[in-house]
Amino acid sequence: MNDNKFIILVNREAGSGGKEIAEKLGEMLNVNVYSKAAIKGLVQHFGISENEIEHIRSHKQNWWDEVCQFHKQFAAASDPLTIDREVTPMQLYHTEAKLLKELAAEESCIIVGRAGFHIFKDNPDAIRIFIVADREDRIARIAGKLNVSDKEAAKIIDEVDKQRENFTKTFAGVSRYDVRNYDLMYNASHIKPDTIARSLAFTIKDKQ
């Protein structure tokens, strides 16, 4: 590991509070936390609005076809020469991976999701983390955050977890639940988020 450089990759179950833990850790270490930064890069690269990409990514099926349609519709205005260019799944994935690597090359940072554990799997400065929580706690968290019923919260959790697993298997070729993907795992139901963040901050500083 570089004496002064680190890249923290935080993967998490829906409703586990993993993003919030990442943000707490970012404050403790005084580094940036990136989750949608790569999406903004895709906007610049393909000429598609951020909301459209987020909407497309949330679809259960055939969302890559819609990416192509959006690309052809919206990119033409700014770059007519690109209208017939095929936008493939791998092209989008590798573009996002390239953007994340560019961010990490410039600074120590925390990256939430985006299959970061796979993108940086051979990087000696990377520390891969998975945050989980008990199902009932995840349901309660989502229900409170979104002001929905427990039943609806459970449906949301199942759908988000399914989407993330499908994305990971498609592009990383592994299950996001495979513990071999990570250096550290925490259960946020049994360890307080602040404690997890402090533990991680200590681990990072100890490695430097």
N, C-alpha and C positions, 0 to 999 in steps of 0.2 A: 504494500500500500504506500502511495505517495505520502510523505511526512505531513503535508499540509492540505491534502485533497481528499474529499470523500463524496460519494454519491449514495444517498439512502433511497432505496426503492421500497415503497410501502404498498403492499397489496392488502386487500381487506374484504371481509364479508359485508354485504349490505346491512346497514343498521348496527354495525359493530362499533362505530365511532372512530374508525381508522383514519379518516381524513382529519378529524378534529385533533387526534393524537399527533398526526403529522404536522399540523399547524402549531400545536404547542411546542413540539420539538424544534420546529423552525425558529420560533421565538427564542427558545433557550440557546440555540446554536448560532442565532443571528444569520440564518441563510434563507434563501427563497424556497418556497414550496410551489411546485408546478403540478397542475393537474389538467387544466384546459389550455395551457400554453401551446402544446403541440397542435391542438385543434385550430388555434389562431394561425399557426404556421400553415396548416392545410388550406385555410381560407386564402392566404396570400398566394399559395402555390397554385391552387385550382380555381380561384375566383368564385368560390361558393361562400354564402354567408354562414357565420358561426352557428346560428340557430338552425339552419337547414342541415348542416352536417350533424349536429347533435340529434336532430329529429330523425335523420336517416339512420344513425347508429343505433337508435332505440328500437328500430323495427325488428321483428322476430325473423322475418324471411325476406330474401330478395332485396335487401337494402343496398347491396353493391350495384344492382341494376339502376336503382334510383340515384345513386351517386353519379353514375354515367349520364343519366338524364339531366340532373341538375347541372352537372359540369357543362354539358353541351348548351344548355339554355342560358346560363349566367356567364360563362367564360367568354362567350362570343363577343359580348359588348366591349370587353377590355382587351381581348386578344383573339381576333377572328381566326388566326392561323391554328388555334388549338381546338376548334370546334369538332373536328373529326377525330381527334386523338382519343384512343381508348383509355379509360381510367380503370385499371384493374385493381382487384383487392390487394395484391402484393405491392402495387405501386403506391397505394395510399399507406399501407402499413410501413413500407420502407421509407417513405417520405416522413412519416411521423417519427420513426426510429432515428432517422438522420437529424431531425430537428432536436430531438431529445439529447442526442449525443453532442450536438453543437452547444446546447445549453450547458451540459455537464462539463464540456471541455473548457468552458469559460469560467466556471465557478463551482465551488462546493454547493450542493443543493439537495433537495428532497423531491422525489418524483412519486406522485400518487397514481397507482394503476398503470394503464397503458402498456401492460405486459413488460414493464420495466425490468423485472427480474430476469426475463429472457434476453431483452435487448442488451443488458449490461452483464450477461452471465460470465463473460471472459474478462471483465474489467477488474483489476486488482483493487481498485479504489471503491468498489461497490459493496454495499451491505444490504442484503435482501431480507425484508421483514414481512411477516403475515400477521394480521390482526383478525382474530375471530371473537365471537361472543355467543353465549347461550341463546337459543332461538327465542325464548320468551322475552329476554332482554332486548333482543333485536326488534321484535315485534312492538314492544312498548316504546322503544326509541323512535321508530318510524311513525307509529300512530301519533305520538306526541308532536313530533316534528312537522308532520304533514296534516295534522288534525283530521285523521281518518280513523275508522274503526279498526279493532285488532284483526278482524277478518280481512279487511282490505289491505292492512299493513302486511299481513302474511303473504298475500298474493303479490304485492309489490316486491317483497324480499325474494320470493321464489323466482319471479321474472327477472329481476336484476342479476341475481346469482347465476341464473341460467344463461343470460346474455354474456356475462363476463366469462363463464366457463367455456361457452361456445367460441368466443373470441380467442381465448387463450389456447384452446385445443387447435383451432384453425391455424394460428400464426406461430405459436410457440411449439406446438406438437406435443404438449404435455397437459396434464390437469393442473389447474391452479391450486388444488388441494394436496398435491404431492409435496410432502415436507422436504424432499430433497431440493426443491427450488429455493429454499430459504436458509438463511443463517440463523434467524431468530423468529420465534413465534410467541405470541401473547394472547391470552384469553381476557378480554376486557370486562368480562363478567366477574372475574375472580381477582383481577388486579386493577386498581383504579387508573383511569387514563393519565392523570398527573404522574402517578408512580411509574407507569410505562414510559412516559416521555422522559422522566428524569433518569430512568434506568438506561434508556437508549442514549441519552446525552452523555452519560458517564461512559458507556461502552465506546461511543465514537471518540470522545476525548482521550480515552485510555489507549486507543489504537493509533493515535497521532504521534 
